[in-house]
Amino acid sequence: MALTINGTTGIETNTDTGKIKVGASDDLQIYHDGSDSYVKHNGEGNFYVQTSEAGAEDLYLQAGNDVYIRVQTGETAIKAIGDGGVELYYDTAKKAETVTGGFTVTGTCTATSFAGDG
């Protein structure tokens, strides 16, 4: 496997199995497995993706279609649908979603207070 560090093109590897590893125990890895691409945190502690300082620009997660937020078990917690709505899940069951006319809740909806009619 060839690894090239170049001031113009960055860090390059010429195989689908090459990994960029950071940390004493390879805690952070960036790689492609031939089909999918990964940024993987294997170490102790939390994994943060953040902008540099308060007041800095926004953080965007962008995909060609849908965006999923999943827990380690692989269960979807939040799904943002390209050109569509947002769905919220509880233990693999969709409980709420945005729809053309507003918001739909499946199951019981509980509120601690309601705003007055103004």
C-alpha positions, -999 to 999 in steps of 0.1 A, spaced: 0 0 0 13 34 -9 7 64 14 14 98 0 14 131 19 13 159 -6 8 197 1 -15 199 -30 -37 168 -28 -34 159 9 -31 124 23 -37 96 -3 -38 58 -1 -42 37 -32 -61 8 -17 -97 3 -4 -83 -12 28 -60 16 39 -68 34 71 -57 67 86 -52 60 123 -47 85 151 -40 79 188 -19 55 208 -44 27 203 -57 37 169 -85 55 187 -97 74 156 -98 58 121 -108 71 87 -112 46 60 -130 31 30 -138 -6 28 -145 -8 -9 -182 0 -5 -187 24 24 -166 52 40 -161 56 78 -149 80 105 -147 57 135 -140 64 172 -127 33 190 -112 49 221 -123 59 256 -144 90 261 -167 108 238 -164 117 201 -170 153 192 -176 170 159 -176 207 165 -169 241 151 -139 259 165 -153 286 188 -186 300 201 -201 321 173 -183 301 146 -202 289 115 -229 262 116 -222 225 115 -238 206 85 -244 169 80 -252 165 43 -260 135 23 -271 128 -13 -304 115 0 -314 106 36 -295 112 69 -298 86 97 -288 90 134 -285 55 149 -275 41 182 -248 14 185 -274 -14 181 -281 -1 146 -315 11 156 -325 44 139 -333 72 163 -338 101 138 -342 100 101 -341 131 79 -356 123 45 -342 141 14 -369 164 0 -392 152 28 -398 151 65 -380 142 97 -389 110 117 -383 103 154 -381 67 166 -384 50 200 -370 14 201 -374 10 163 -410 23 163 -417 56 145 -434 79 171 -434 113 154 -428 128 120 -431 161 101 -456 160 73 -468 184 47 -496 198 69 -476 199 102 -466 172 127 -479 137 133 -475 118 166 -482 81 169 -492 71 204 -499 93 234 -487 129 234 -481 145 268 -474 181 275 -465 198 308 -483 230 298 -501 248 269 -497 283 257 -528 305 258 -547 317 228 -530 351 232 
